[in-house]
Structures are given as C-alpha cells and as structure tokens.
Amino acid sequence: MKKLPLESLTGHDWVEHLFHWIALGIEYLGVSIIVIGALVSTTFFIYRLINEKSLDKCYQKYRSTFGKTVLLGLEFLVASDIINTVAVGLTFKDLGVLGLLILIRTFLSFALEVEINGHWPWRGSEMTLKSIPK
C-alpha cells in the first residue's frame, strides 16, 4: 500500500486506506482480547485456587474460560484478515494467504472448542438433549 499524506488520497486510495486502518484496529482488538483474557482468567484462577483449594475444579474452569477468550480473539483476527485481504489487497497470492490463515485459525478454533466442551461443535444440540433428565 502506498504511504501518502491523507490530503492527497482520492477515491479508491482513500477507501483502501480507511479499510486498512479498520482491519488494523480489529486485529489489535483481537490480540487485546486474548492478552486481557489471559490476565483476567489467570487472576481468577489464582483467586479460586486460594479460596477453593481444589486444583482440579479450578484448572478445568481456567482452561474453559481462557479457551473461550482465545476463541473470541481468533474470531476478531479472522475478521481482520478478511477485511484486509478483500478490501485492501485483492490478489491471488493474498487470497491464498487468507485461505491458509482461515484454515489454520478454523482448525485452532475447532480444537479449542473440543477441548473446552468435550465434543465437536456440531454435536452441541445432541449433547444438550442427552443432559436433559427424562
């Protein structure tokens, strides 16, 4: 992307510049969510561990809370990649990189989802029905 003063941006250049900054802001938001989530969930883990003294229960809650934070942050990072690729640089190479990033982040999301809930995401309603007493 060209580095131009804002006054000289016209038409498409101005829109491209705007979307670049929007994508960058969403990317920073995703990273911030992960970092702040790590700090908050770790703080709560230590607090619960001191008060409850049950490592197993506290650890499971910690993993679940932190995993959900990472999933949320990954969603923002994927959104940023989509905006950056589609609105800013639309070449076949950029689309290939975007596809690879989305594939990797989707795999991470699925792996975290299984780790948090103990089942595949598409089995959620099935697992809910099994937990309802008859």
N, C-alpha and C positions, 0 to 999 in steps of 0.2 A: 504494500500500500504506500502511496506517495505521502510524504510528510510535507504538507502545505499549511500555511497560515489559514486560519478559519475564514478570513476575509476573501481569500482567493478561491475558496471552494464553491463550485457551482453545480447545480443539477445532481447528477449521479454521484459525483465526488462527495458532495455534502451528505447525501443519504448513506453512502458507504462508510463515511467517517462516523456518522451517528450510530449506525449498527455495530461498528467495531467497538465503540465505547459502551454500548448496551451489552454486547457479548462479554466484554471485559468485566463490566460490573457484575453480571450474573456469575461469571467464573469466580470472581473474588467472593461473592456471596456464598457460592458452593463450598469453597475452601474454608471460609469463615465458619460456616455451619459445622463442618467436620471438626475444626480446631476447637471451637467453643463447646461443641457437643462432647468432645473428648475430655475437656477440662471439667465440664459440669457433671458428666456421668462418672468420672473418676472421683470427683469430690463426694458425690452421693454414695458411691461405692465405699469409700473410706468411712464416711459417716455411718452408713448402715452396718459396716463391719464392726465398728467400735461399739455401736448400740446393740446390735442383734447377736454378735459373736457367732454367726452361722456362715462360715465361708462358702459353703456350697450354695445356699439360697442367695446370698449376696452376689456371688460370682455369676450365677445364672441371670439375675436381674441386670447386673452390669453389662454382660455380653448382649443381652436383648436391647437395652437402652442405647448402648454405644453402636450396635449394629444398625438400629433404626436411624441413628444420626448419620452414619456413613451412607446409608441408602438415600436419605434425603439430600445429602451433599452431592452424591453421584448424579442424582436427577438434575440438579442445577448445572453440574458440569456438562452433562449431555446436552441440555438445552443451550448452553453457551456454545458448545461445539457446532450444533445445528445452525444457530444464528450466524456464527462466524463464517461457516462454510457456505451457506446458502446466500446470505445477504452480502458478504464481503468478498470472498474469493471463490468463484464458481468455476473450477477447472476439474478435469477428470482426476487429476492427482489429489486435489483437495477432497473430492467426493470419496476417493479410495481411502484416504486417511480418516475421513469422517466415519466411513463404514467400519473400518477396523477399530476405531475408538469406541464406537457404539457397540460393536460386537464384544469387545473386552469388558466394557462397563456393564453391559447387559449380563454377561457371564458372572461378573462380580456381584451384581445385584441378585441374581438367582441364587448364587452360592450363599450370600448373606441371608437371604430370605429363608432358605432351607435351614441354615444354622440357627436363625432366630426362632422360627416356628416349628421346626422339626418335620416339615413336609413341603412338597412342591407347591408353588403359589396357586396353581390351577386346581389343587385339591383342597383349597380353603373351605368351600361350602360343604364338601363331603366330610371334612374333619369336624366342622361345626355341627353337622347333623348327628355325627357319632357321639358328640359330647353332650347332647341334649338327653336328659333322662326320659324314659318312656313310662 
